[in-house]
Amino acid sequence: MKKQKRDLQERAFSRGYRAGVERRSKDLAPMGPLRDAWMAGWRSGRADNWDGYTGVSGIHRMYG
């Protein structure tokens, strides 16, 4: 399946997760219906960052 064909909610979650792991601000969340999925991903990413799942060790968390 091509990346462009994935579910929009899943894409928003993974982008939020990456932003959270990279310690970026939650103010970057998109407005509209995808905000909840992005924020859920951001929170998961921040929690993983705090738990030490960064870099290569965090990749399995994002795609698992």
N, C-alpha and C positions, 0 to 999 in steps of 0.2 A: 504494500500500500504506500502510495506517495505521501510525503509529508503534507502537501497542500490539501489532501483529501481527508485528513484526520478531523475528528470532531473539534469544533471551535472551543468547547468547554475544556477539552483535554489540552489543547494548545495554550489556552489562557493559564491553566494550572501549571503547565511545565515552564512557561515564561515567568510566572510569578515565583515558582520554585527557584529558578536560576537567579532571579533578582534577589531572593532571600538569602541564598547561599553566598552570593557575591556581596552581601551586606549593603544592598542598595535600598533606598528609601521606599516606604510603602506609598508615598505620594506619587510614584510613577504608575500606580494602578490605573488601568483604563476606566473611563466612565461608561456607564451603560450596563447591559445585562451580563457581560463577562467579568465584571468587577468581583463578584463573589467567588468565582472560580480562581481568579488571579490572586485574590487575598488569601484563599485557602492554601494555594501553592506557596505564596510568600511566607505564611506562618510555618508551613512544613519545612521550607528551606531555612528559615531562621533557626528553628528548633534543631535541625540537622547541623547547622553551622555551629551552634552552641555546644552540641554533643560531639563535635570534632569530625563530622562527616564532610570534609572539604576535599576538593581536588578529585583525584582518582577514586578515593574511598567513598565518595558521595555519589558517583555515577550510578551505581546499582540501585540506589534509593530512588533516583529520579525515574528510571525506566522499569522499576520493579512492580 
